[in-house]
Amino acid sequence: MQGVPIFPKGMSVSSVHFEVHPGIEEVRAAAQAQGWGAVATATDEVRFTTDGWKTTRVVKASDQPAPFAPDGRIFLPNVQHGTEVEFALLVGIEPVDAGPKPTRLEVWLNNGGQNYRQVTK
């Protein structure tokens, strides 16, 4: 499958799906507050839990193998398929026409403070 990272043999890996894009309300509001028109977005990290936040796990864009696929899949190592996951995403926002000194803003996407919930696949 295209965009699927290779994880060590024997490691359980499942995924959730969330497409980050400039049209998300929180992204648009943050861009508008900065006076930015067109922006680009990138997921920097995902914080998640499988036990009601007794423990918190983090996957970052810089992790290897890469946890974020171009199609919006977020790969969660050591999480079994069929596990309910609660998560929030840290997203970087940059103006498209930033010039030589681009500015970058970080915004948490967390479903209005309720976090997102999905069952892993």
N, C-alpha and C positions, 0 to 999 in steps of 0.2 A: 504494500500500500504506500502510495506517495505521501510524504510528510510524516511518516511514522518513525520515531526515533528507535534505535536499537538499544534495548536495555540488557543488563547482564542476565545470562541464562539462570532460570530458576526464580527470578524476581517477579512477584505478582505486580501487574500494572493494569490500572483501569483508567477510564477517562470520563470527564464531564465536558459539556460543550457550552461555550460562551464566545460569541463573536464581538470583539471590541472594534468600534468604528466611530467616526466623527459625528454620526447622527444620534448617539446616545444622549439623552437629556442632560445628565450630569456633565458630560464632555462639552456639549453645546453651551451650557450655562457657564462653565469655567472659562471657555474660550471667549464668550461674550463679555464676561467680567474683565478680561484682559484687553478687550477691544480687538480681538483677533477675528478674522473672517474664516478663511479656509485653514483647517488644521489637519495634522497627521497624528495618529495615535499608535501606541505600542504598549502591550502588557509587560510590566516590569516584574511583577510577582503576584502569586496567588497565595493567600493564607487560608487554610482550611482546617476543619476538624471533623472527626467521625464520632466524637463522644461528647457533644454539647459544650465544647470549649474547655473541657478539663485539660486537654492537650491541644496545642496549636502546631500545625506543620506548615512549612513554607516551601514553595517551588519558585525559583527565580528564572528569569529569561537567560541568565548567564550559566545556569546549571547544565551539566553534561551528563547524560544525553539531554538534548533540548526538550523541555516539557511542553512547549507551545507549538502547535501545528498551524500552518497557514489557514486551515479550514475552520479554526475556532476550537479544535479539540485541545483540552488541557490534560496531559498525562500525569497521573498521580502514582508514583512508585510506592510499592508496598501497601496498596489498597486493593482489596478483593473486589471483583465485579459484583454488582448488586448491593453495594454499601451506600447508605445515605450519607452525603457529604454536605456540609454547610461551608460556604466560602465567600470571600470578598477579593476583589482584584485591585491592585495598585497599577494605575495606567499613567503613562507619560503622554503629555500633549505638547505639540510644537506647532507654531504657526508655519504654514507652507512658505510664505513670503517673508521669512525672518531676516534675510540679508546676511551680512558677514558675521554678526554676533547673535546666533539664534538663542532664544529664550526657551526654557522648558519648564513646564508646570506638571506637578504630579497630583492626581486625583484618585480617591478611593471610590470604587463602584461597589456599593454594598446594599442595593435594593432598599434605599431609604432608611438604612440602619437596621434592617431586618435580615440582611445577608441573603445570599442565594442558596437554594437547596436543590440538589439533584441526586438521583440514584445513579451510581457509576455504571458504565458499560464496559 
